Amino acid sequence: MDYQQLIESMTPEIYQNLRRAVELGKWQNGQKLTPEQRQHAMQAVIAWGERHLPETERVGYIDKGHKAGDSCDDPAETPLNWK
């Protein structure tokens, strides 16, 4: 089985378990992830998310709010209340 097939065969439960392991730095049984395990698990989490999750739910998504040039009607919502 190649890497792409492995990612496609992952279930949402496996994705959640890998994501939790990366976040906590340990497996569900309490054993610490090695740096290599953490790297591979993170790569799998990102790859699976790219294929199966909407952009806003993926690892690393940043909500940039208003786009540059958008007007803001409420002055209280301007960055740092600049006027």
NORKALIN-V594717 format. One record per backbone hydrogen bond with DSSP energy under -0.5 kcal/mol. NH is the residue of the N-H (numbers start at 1). CO is the residue of the C=O. Records with the same first field share a line. If there is no record, write none. Layout:
NH: CO / CO
This chain:
6: 2
7: 3
8: 4
9: 5
10: 6 / 7
15: 11
16: 12
17: 13
18: 14
19: 15
20: 16
21: 17
22: 18
23: 19
24: 20
25: 21
26: 21
27: 31
30: 27
33: 25
38: 34
39: 35
40: 36
41: 37
42: 38
43: 39
44: 40
45: 41
46: 42
47: 43
48: 44
49: 45
50: 46
51: 47
52: 48
53: 49
57: 54
58: 54 / 55
61: 58
64: 62
70: 67
73: 71
75: 73
77: 74
78: 75
81: 78
82: 79
